[in-house]
Each structure stands twice: as C-alpha cells, then as structure tokens.
C-alpha cells in the first residue's frame, strides 16, 4: 500500500473516485490530488487545496472493495506531510451526512479531526427551475448596483466581508473566495447589506439580507448567482441544494418554489497536522 501525489495519467484513471463537485474545480483551482494504491491500483483519492495558513479538504473517497485496509488513514497522513511542507495549519471540510457518508464520522474521529453535526432544513431545486421562478416573479435580470460577485471585491471589502462572516456564520470566507465565484454580496457604506454564499458543490449555504435593505438586494443576489451559472454553462437540470438556515432563505424557497424543505444532517469541521507516520 502506497500513498502519493498523483500525476496526470494517474489522476485521469482515478477520476471516477472523485465526486462531481470536486471534479468541477480541478482545472481552475490550485488543488492537489493524493492517491492511495492497493494491489497496483489507485483505490483511494483525497482532493485538497492550500491557501495560506488555511486549507480546504474537498473530498476523500476510498473504493468499497478497499475499505478498512488503512488507505484512508494513509491519505490523511500524507495530507499532514503536505500541510507541513506548505505551512498550512488546518484544513476545513463539510459534507451532507447520508447513508453513503455516515461512515466518515467515526473515521474522522479516529484521525483526530474536529467536527460537529447539525440538523438543518434543506431544499432542492434545479438551476433551470430557480431561474424560471425568478423570472416568474419579475426578478429576472433584476440587477442591484450594490450587488457584486465576491471575486470583484477589493482587499478592504474582502476584509469587511470576512469579518462579517466570522460574526454571523462562524465560517471562513476562503472556500467561497477561492471557489467558482458564484457567491454574491451587497455592500453599502462599508457594511454588508446582504450576502449569498454558494459552494462549489452548487449548494446555497447562506442567504441573508438586512431587514432595512431594498427587496432588490435579495433579487440581485440570486440573479447574480444564476447569471454566473449560465455563463459557466451549468446545465438547467443541474441540481442545487439550499440550506434553509435563515428566515430569508426559508421564505424565498417557500414563495418562489412553493415547496417546503426537508431535514438534513450536516457535518463541518477541520483537520490539523497530526503524527507524520
């Protein structure tokens, strides 16, 4: 059994072990793909990204026939060495807890990762349905001068948004700032007027608007994200998930899509450098 950074040929052969959300970002992000070999075949893959002292663990998967053989632990040990080499202190991660992924929880505990689980309401919609709903309610190409993609923010504006996120969500801005750029923010007078955080997995993680803001702010946040998806040629049948963690997101989902959410268990946490065995 051997773990190593994969070359291009090995990566192409192991692509079926990488989820769609991680495959989508490989060409344009500073990601590193680690692989674990068993019987001369790559059976485990870890995708991560370094950015300063923080990193992002995008995915970890071991083929069913090669589980409980130490491949996952070997990949995490290699990740520790890579984090040390690149001076990364910790890697954040998050995923939906399902029948397929619930086995990750005891594994994460065994390698010393910190994590928490929380049950949150969640909704599901396709990109086409979301865009059509906005147009149906007269929000199509609504526009709002204060709304921009987070990739368009200046350094000082990024600092304002980062501090706001820590206060409101206790999350890092990094996964959204270095991602596909679908997240939108409205700034007014040096303050956050509204924000829509969209992960690379096409998940609407957080939607918030100041109660005193114009209705155009929420419409602008949503339309900005859908317009960028269209530019990136995200197909209309691509499934989007929405964490309905705020009153704004619950109201939006119920009003626009005339649906109610379902309870979903979420896991979020971080992994710091451990024993370099």
Buried (B, 14 or more C-beta within 10 A) or exposed (E): EEBBEBEEEBBEEBEEBBBEBBBBBBEEBEBBBBBBBBEEEBBBBBBBBBBEEBBBBBBBBBBEEBBEBBBBBBBBBBBBBBBEEEEBEBBBBBBBBEEEBEEBBEBBEEBEBEBEEEEBBBBBBBBBBBBBBBBEEEBBEBEBEBBBBBBEBEEEBBEBBBEBBEEEBEBBBBBBBBBBBBBBBBBBEEEBBBBBBBBBBBBBBBBBBBEEBBEBBBBBBBBBBBBBBEEEEBEEEBEBBBBBBBEBBBEBBBEBBEEEBEEBBBBBBBBEBBEEE
